[in-house]
Amino acid sequence: MKEQEVNANTALVNLSRHELVILGKALNEICHGVKIPGFSVRIGATREEALTLLRQIGKIIGDMDDLSPDRQRSQVIVQNLGRKRGKGRKRIE
């Protein structure tokens, strides 16, 4: 993580994909994995706010994956294999 700008109410930071995955997994665990009595008091946000943040992080990770040259190459390979087999897949999930 690299701080870009910090003030009293916001922080602008750069996070690696790995760091985003860590945050996403931690949020997923507190939203879906463990029962937390007094969720809002202990976490400092409602469950819905945490779920919204989890979805936003997941979208960013997905966007990063879509930009990855390795992922793009693997999609082309699978598309070509699919055409040879007559399936014509367009996207891997």
Helices and strands as residue ranges (DSSP letters): E 2-6, E 11-14, H 17-28, I 29-33, H 39-43, H 47-67, H 69-85
